[in-house]
Amino acid sequence: MSSSARTFSVRRSPRLCAAIVDRLTFNATLIETGTESYRLARTKTKSNGMK
């Protein structure tokens, strides 16, 4: 496992992960394009297939 993977592993440090997400999204501007997210659609498809 690379050092960056170990550094940002959610299982190893959930507080660090939460802090990084907080810093990245603080004062962020959300842009709505009017289309569905490819990643969201893929995740929904995968989760429906697992049931």
Order of alpha helices (4+ residues) and beta strands (2+ residues): alpha-alpha-alpha
